Amino acid sequence: MNTTIEFRAHIKDGFIEIPAEYRDEIKGSVKVVLLTEESVKDVSIIESLLNLPHAVGSFTPLTRTEIYGRE
């Protein structure tokens, strides 16, 4: 039977420490999948908004005329 365990950890000197509460469950060989997290400092606010835009119910985009001030 496969068991999936998820936890957050920091890699120190190439090692990942298994939290104490999972050590008795994990025996023998395991398959490890690492998902890295982006540092908040590395992502600009513009990039964040482009990746996860905030929905605003009353938003109406400007028309071309409004953008360029032509009539």
C-alpha positions as CSV (number, residue, x, y, z in Angstrom):
1,M,0.0,0.0,0.0
2,N,1.3,3.5,-0.9
3,T,1.2,6.2,1.7
4,T,1.5,9.9,0.9
5,I,2.9,12.2,3.5
6,E,3.3,15.9,3.0
7,F,5.4,18.3,5.1
8,R,7.5,21.4,4.7
9,A,11.2,21.2,5.3
10,H,14.5,23.0,4.7
11,I,17.4,21.2,3.1
12,K,20.5,21.4,5.2
13,D,23.8,20.1,3.9
14,G,21.9,18.1,1.3
15,F,19.6,16.4,3.8
16,I,15.9,16.6,4.5
17,E,14.9,15.8,8.1
18,I,11.8,13.7,8.4
19,P,9.5,15.2,11.1
20,A,9.4,13.0,14.2
21,E,5.6,12.3,13.8
22,Y,6.2,10.5,10.5
23,R,9.4,8.6,11.3
24,D,7.7,5.4,12.5
25,E,5.5,5.3,9.3
26,I,8.5,5.6,6.9
27,K,10.6,2.5,6.5
28,G,12.7,1.1,3.7
29,S,12.8,2.8,0.2
30,V,10.8,5.9,-0.6
31,K,10.0,7.9,-3.7
32,V,10.8,11.6,-3.1
33,V,9.3,14.5,-5.1
34,L,10.5,18.0,-4.3
35,L,8.5,21.1,-4.9
36,T,10.5,24.2,-4.4
37,E,8.9,27.4,-3.3
38,E,9.7,30.7,-4.9
39,S,11.0,33.3,-2.5
40,V,8.7,36.2,-2.1
41,K,11.6,38.6,-2.7
42,D,12.2,37.1,-6.1
43,V,8.7,37.8,-7.4
44,S,7.7,41.4,-8.3
45,I,4.2,42.7,-7.5
46,I,3.5,43.0,-11.3
47,E,4.5,39.4,-11.9
48,S,2.3,38.3,-8.9
49,L,-0.7,40.1,-10.3
50,L,-0.2,38.8,-13.8
51,N,0.1,35.2,-12.4
52,L,-2.9,35.6,-9.9
53,P,-5.0,38.6,-10.9
54,H,-7.4,40.0,-8.4
55,A,-11.0,40.0,-9.6
56,V,-12.8,43.3,-9.2
57,G,-16.6,43.2,-9.8
58,S,-17.0,46.8,-10.9
59,F,-14.0,47.0,-13.2
60,T,-14.5,48.3,-16.7
61,P,-11.5,48.5,-18.9
62,L,-10.8,51.8,-20.6
63,T,-11.7,52.2,-24.2
64,R,-9.1,53.1,-26.8
65,T,-10.5,56.6,-27.0
66,E,-10.2,57.0,-23.2
67,I,-6.7,55.7,-23.2
68,Y,-5.4,58.1,-25.9
69,G,-7.7,61.0,-25.1
70,R,-9.1,61.3,-28.7
71,E,-12.6,62.2,-29.5
